[in-house]
Amino acid sequence: LAARAADAFARFQKEAAERRRLHNLVQDLRGSVRVVCRTRPSPDVEGVKVLSDSELMVDSSGLPQTFSFDQVFKPEARQEEVYAACQPLVVSVLDGYHACIFAYGQTGSGKTHTMQE
């Protein structure tokens, strides 16, 4: 019985190492820098329109500009959706790799809301 348990544990360790290797290979292939935009739900903000999962348009002073990102979250996006985008990085950190999530925006734009909720 002890030999079977030791054999099962050895196979488990081998499979866990392979899972970590493949997961982090996928993360490397996706790129080390990803730019994600989360639009803030606010009735005060006009001129920002989410065009797709990767594009948004900003119309300031009648001059619309389109911006592309790796992912764009709509104003009604839930925290679970944002976490799902970050979850692979969290797994990589737990596997011993380095990762950084950087929130950028003006004061009051919702950075803390995005990171804490």
Phi, psi and omega in degrees: 000318180295323180293320178294320179295318179295320178295317179297319179294320178296317177295320178300313180298319179296315180293322178295319178295320178293321177298314178299316181298313181292319179300312183287334172296317177298318179297319178296320180293328178289341179109150184275345178236125176233136181248120183239141180240131174243116179279143185270132177286110181207131178289344181282336186274121176241156175089004176247121183228126176281119182271324181201188178291351182227003181224146171219156181242134177245123180246095177249127180055041174074011180241087184292137176232141179254136180237141178251141179224169173293327178202142176236129176261134178288163180303328182273007179299139180270161179303325181299324179292319179295316179298321180301327178287330182270341187305319178299326177292322178297318177299318179298320178298317179295334177278356177102006179268164179266141176207157179218134173246120186244122178257127184231139176166167181289165179303132178083010184272353175108016180297311180296320177301317181294321185276335186261322190304000000 
